[in-house]
Amino acid sequence: MVNKKKVAHQLKFDGMYNTIYIEVQEELKNEDPSVEEIEELITQNEYFIREYKELNRYGEVSSVHAKKLSISEDEDNTIKKFKEKINKQTQKLRDLEMFEVDSKNNAYSIWIGSAGVMVIFMMHNLIALFSEYYTTHTEIVYGSFAIVIALTYRSYKKIKSNHDKQHTKYKNLLTNTRADIQEGLEKCYYTYDECFEGV
């Protein structure tokens, strides 16, 4: 849902995207490529769009360039309903944007694993410093560590599963929204500029 003209303009002129712009310059073998050349490159090579979206995710900037369509009272009911549908879909895409990439590309295992290790570390310190449980209740101590490990793994699986469901929902919604936007453009319910953010 990006406007490639906007992406090309941002790569060229917005300092936030300097790292990608340097790669574009290297790819084009041109120190000062035009916006049109950049747009042509990113249209041919999806890598740059993926990097742009990734950078936006880290910067908490939306890559959904679809605008909220304005709806006037004198429009036909069919057009109004269609525009309302598009507006709901694009807002939902923004809400689900963090699930655009699948769970393999997230650090859930590191975050949750680190939390589990910290809990075990604190339990170990408390038990070792303030009790004799390591010698008197060994099975309980190590059993409690095993429970923490099991809960940590269960939490990881649950969060990963939720992410995968949301990712599937995002992909399906993106496909449907693109098709609906294209349909609206073909039926002349709105123009491209009315639908997408400009430069």
Secondary structure, 3 states (H helix, E strand, C coil): CCCHHHHHHHHHHCHHHHHHHHHHHHHHCCCCCCHHHHHHHHHHCHHHHHHHHHHHHHCCCCCCCECCCCCCCCCCHHHHHHHHHHHHHHHHHHHCHHHCCCHHHCCHHHHHHHHHHHHHHHHHHHHHHHCCHHHHCHHHHHHHHHHHHHHHHHHHHHHHHHHHHHHHHHHHHHHHHHHHHHHHHHCCCCCHHHHECCC
